[in-house]
Amino acid sequence: MTTMTMKINPSKKNAIIITAAGSSTRMGLGKKKEYLQLGKGTVLSQAAIIFLKTLHVDVLVITIPQNQEKEAKEALYADKDFQFFLGKTKLVFTSGGKTRQESVLNGLLAARKTLGDNALVLIHDGARPFVTEKIIRKTHEAALLYKASVPAIGPVDTQKEIDENNNIARHLQRKMLAAVQTPQGFDLDILIKCHKKAMEKKLECTDDTEIWDSFPEITGGQKVHVVEGDIINKKITFASDIIGERGENKMEQTKIGMGTDLHKLVEGRRLILGGVEIPSDKGCLGHSDADVLLHSISDALLGAAGLGDIGSYFPPESPQWKDADSALLLKKIWDDVKKEGWELNNLDCVLEMEKPKFLPWRNKVIESIAGILQCEKERVFVKAKTNEKLDSVGQGLAVKAYCVCLLTRRHHRTQE
């Protein structure tokens, strides 16, 4: 890939266009594929929500068949997280055209009506719900730098060009080929000019990169920059892409993780549990701030995602982690877990401590943990038990924490 050395324009606003105006006839299910259930919501909600989680989005435009705004809204809001992440982003529905090309132009014009010309647009297939945060960020950054960008993956099989008689006409170099995906990122104003020129010349193209490259007099000859895509970013075309032989959603994984931690109680240390300082004459002894609860949560998440443990992430012998804020450590771990495509279903935590009483602090601790993980507090629960004066915990010499988490991922990563 070309090294990025051009200056980014940070003032541009961001528009996301999700194309969902097709008929889905090839699915053979009598229902639009974007409205099918997937994960915690639908194909459409999963395709849209990842952008809201990854970027600051000023306007989200959904292209839909005529008179289907109600169905599209139901599909988006089927995921209860959608409204939370939508926040102040403006949601716009616009009718599609006879072709994807016409639908995209309608979406572009709707985005410009909201944002003006100084904007960046990412155009994404509504039937491509497995796109990752990494792909979105790389495409967005490259579009800011080069005005046009696209994620792509190299072909696994050797590619040939054939003629009208099904004979090999040309032997292609695999290293020079790429299968492009979405989102495709562009300078909004320039792409609209290219689309209008294509409409004027009755030029039909299969995607927006072809439209961009067709008019160098408008783009100034700026080529579309290619960034690394991912095989998991597949487009749902047939029922078999999402539904297994027994009717189950074959794209979803579930993993359970368990974490535990124990810290000695000593005088002269603060007692921090779940990111909240609790008044106490003793606190946990440890290399960091010794937040036993956040440490157990960290290990549970890492274990479920198969990414190691907190000791390998933040070695206790390393001086840089001395007195470290465990909330910041957990944020780093959670960011890495999310990058692997995992989402939190729930956490269930148990604290073993003799004193002080935890119940008055429980809600504040739950809110703190939910804030660190950027999730609803209903996904987190913490309860405390005493050890009836038995062992080190029962004698008030230590605090112990356990955590069990459930993670879900909307796809299986396949091997090449």
Buried (B, 14 or more C-beta within 10 A) or exposed (E): EEEBEEEEEEEBBBBBBBBBBBEBEEBEBEEBBBBBBBBBBBBBBBBBBBBBBBBEBBBBBBBBBEEBBEBBBBBBBBBEBBEBBBEEBBBBBBBBBEEBBBBBBBBBBBBBEBBEEEBBBBBBBBBBBBBBBBBBBBBBBBBBBBBBBBBBBBEEEEBEEEEEEEEEEEEEEEEEEBEBBBBBBBBBBBBBBBBBBBBEEEBEBEBBBBBBBBBEEBBEEBBBBBBBBBBBBBBBEEBEBBBEEEEEEBBBBEBEBEBBBBBBBBEEBBBBBBBBEBEBEBBBBBBBBBBBBBBBBBBBBBBBBEBEBBEEBBEEEEEEBEEBBBBBBBBEBBEBBBBBBBBBBBBBBBBBBBEBEBEEBBEBBBBBBBBBBBBEBEBBBBEBBBBEEEEBBBEBEBBBBBBBBBBBBBBEEEEE
